[in-house]
């Protein structure tokens, strides 16, 4: 089955992500899988909480994308804290994505 992989965390509820997903599914309707990496660099005693936060964020993004972008979100997952590792794990476990959408915060550099 053709599908899109959307990787996001802090931007999961952003209007920019909604616009991008809406444009993708308008051109070619396909299933969307959401991958939300766990927050990196968290002390071991908080690891369970960061998984819960990532899971909640994924479910909130799923609802929002279904309602506002008219996407068919077929799966949500929490990935490894390092985004590249989370993506690699997902691609190994579920190969065959047509498009990857990686939505991250813009890097803000101080004026120099």
C-alpha positions as CSV (number, residue, x, y, z in Angstrom):
1,X,0.0,0.0,0.0
2,X,1.3,3.4,-0.9
3,X,1.6,5.8,2.0
4,X,3.2,8.8,3.6
5,X,5.4,8.9,6.7
6,X,5.1,12.1,8.7
7,X,7.8,12.6,11.3
8,X,7.1,15.4,13.8
9,X,7.2,16.2,17.5
10,X,6.9,19.8,18.7
11,X,5.4,20.8,15.3
12,X,2.8,18.1,15.4
13,X,-0.1,20.5,15.8
14,X,1.3,23.3,13.6
15,X,-0.6,24.9,10.7
16,X,2.4,24.4,8.5
17,X,2.2,20.6,8.9
18,X,-1.5,20.7,8.3
19,X,-1.0,22.6,5.1
20,X,1.7,20.2,3.8
21,X,-0.4,17.1,4.6
22,X,-3.5,18.6,3.1
23,X,-1.6,19.3,-0.1
24,X,-0.1,15.8,-0.3
25,X,-3.4,14.0,0.2
26,X,-5.2,16.4,-2.2
27,X,-2.7,15.4,-5.0
28,X,-2.6,11.7,-4.2
29,X,-4.8,10.3,-1.4
30,X,-2.8,7.8,0.6
31,X,-2.6,6.5,4.1
32,X,-0.6,8.6,6.5
33,X,1.5,7.1,9.3
34,X,2.6,9.5,12.1
35,X,6.0,9.0,13.8
36,X,6.7,11.1,16.9
37,X,10.2,10.6,18.3
38,X,10.5,10.5,22.1
39,X,12.0,13.7,23.6
40,X,15.8,13.3,23.6
41,X,18.2,13.9,26.5
42,X,15.7,13.1,29.2
43,X,16.9,11.6,32.5
44,X,16.1,7.9,32.9
45,X,13.5,8.4,35.6
46,X,11.5,10.5,33.2
47,X,11.7,8.3,30.2
48,X,8.2,6.8,30.6
49,X,6.7,10.2,30.8
50,X,8.3,11.3,27.6
51,X,6.8,8.3,25.8
52,X,3.4,9.2,27.2
53,X,3.8,12.8,26.0
54,X,4.9,11.7,22.5
55,X,2.0,9.3,22.3
56,X,-0.5,12.0,23.4
57,X,1.0,14.4,20.8
58,X,0.7,11.7,18.1
59,X,-2.9,11.1,18.9
60,X,-3.7,14.9,19.0
61,X,-1.9,15.3,15.6
62,X,-3.9,12.3,14.2
63,X,-7.2,13.9,15.2
64,X,-6.2,17.3,13.9
65,X,-4.9,16.0,10.5
66,X,-8.0,13.9,10.0
67,X,-10.2,16.9,10.7
68,X,-8.3,19.8,9.0
69,X,-6.2,18.1,6.3
70,X,-8.7,15.4,5.5
71,X,-6.0,12.8,5.9
72,X,-6.5,9.1,6.5
73,X,-4.1,8.5,9.4
74,X,-3.7,4.7,9.5
75,X,-1.1,4.5,12.3
76,X,0.7,6.5,15.0
77,X,3.9,5.5,16.6
78,X,6.5,6.8,19.1
79,X,10.0,6.4,18.0
80,X,13.5,6.5,19.5
81,X,14.6,9.8,21.0
82,X,17.0,10.5,18.2
83,X,14.9,11.4,15.1
84,X,17.3,9.8,12.6
85,X,17.2,6.6,14.5
86,X,13.4,6.7,14.8
87,X,13.2,7.2,11.1
88,X,15.7,4.4,10.4
89,X,13.8,2.0,12.7
90,X,10.5,2.8,11.0
91,X,11.8,2.4,7.5
92,X,13.3,-1.0,8.5
93,X,10.1,-2.2,10.2
94,X,7.7,-0.8,7.5
95,X,9.4,-0.3,4.2
96,X,7.6,1.0,1.1
97,X,6.8,4.6,1.9
98,X,6.3,6.9,-1.1
99,X,7.0,10.1,0.7
100,X,8.6,11.2,4.0
101,X,7.5,14.5,5.5
102,X,9.9,15.6,8.2
103,X,8.5,18.6,10.1
104,X,10.9,20.2,12.6
105,X,11.3,23.5,14.2
106,X,13.2,26.1,12.2
107,X,16.7,26.7,13.5
108,X,16.9,30.2,14.9
109,X,20.3,31.7,14.5
110,X,21.3,34.9,16.3
111,X,22.0,37.8,14.1
112,X,25.7,38.3,13.9
